Amino acid sequence: MIEEQLKIVEENIQTACKKAGRDRKEVTLIAVSKTKPASMVEEAYACGIRDFGENKVQELVSKEEILPKDIKWHQIGHLQRNKVKYIVDKAALIHSVDSIRLANQIEQDAAKADIICPILLEVNVAREESKFGFLEEEVMEAVEQISHLPHVQIKGLMTIAPFVENPEENRIFFKKLKQLSVDIAGKNIDNVYMNELSMGMTGDYMVAVEEGATFVRVGTGIFGERNYTKTNI
Ligand SMILES: *Cc1c(COP(=O)(O)O)cnc(C)c1O
């Protein structure tokens, strides 16, 4: 079943790339495996997927320990400062940096681990009360401050768009995130890269690809519905 779902998602990404005149290679599919057992990750891995997304530190760490070492683990969920130390050298990319305090903590733990940690800044473009992330008007100041941290490297921006019936409703938010990244890139700030845009989930990843996503995060569309009452590893 995972193999068939992956085929559908792959076809959809290709269709969206074609429509937007983009090269398929510009887009990385992250299979969001949160709440799903390691056996399902292995199934997707066997189909060639190497990028997986988790939103809980404990789950990322447990899966990282037992699954193949060439997997890139993406921390996509809100990250508490006291948990940074557990994933700083295990996550290929932290998508969800939503405060300067969190960036400072990553700096501290990355320095200790003697690595440079790649991050994305999460932007709440739709200004939803329930969501984490910088507001648009806060991002530039945050980028400037975080750019001075030697063990942290900003690679781009991430957003979680609203849950909508019609994905077209989110196009405006994807466009906004793209524009914001162009504006930041235009400032040519040292130690700041704007090559990555993490946007689009099961309901709206095709629209996100059309608007410039370089990472799409697809869970349900690959692994099926999640059951939050239990976590299998
Ligand atoms: C769970 C999650 C996803 C995947 O959501 P689906 O709708 O199942 O594709 C993507 N991004 C983040 C940040 C998530 O927490």
The ligand as a Gaussian input file, in Angstrom:
#p B3LYP/6-31G(d) Opt

LIG

0 1
 C        2.145000      15.918000      10.544000
 C        2.834000      16.976000       9.794000
 C        2.898000      16.952000       8.391000
 C        2.226000      15.879000       7.547000
 O        0.842000      16.100000       7.537000
 P       -0.104000      15.270000       6.541000
 O       -1.309000      16.140000       6.416000
 O       -0.380000      13.974000       7.197000
 O        0.607000      15.128000       5.250000
 C        3.609000      17.941000       7.751000
 N        4.221000      18.930000       8.447000
 C        4.184000      18.990000       9.781000
 C        4.896000      20.097000      10.476000
 C        3.482000      18.031000      10.494000
 O        3.458000      18.103000      11.845000

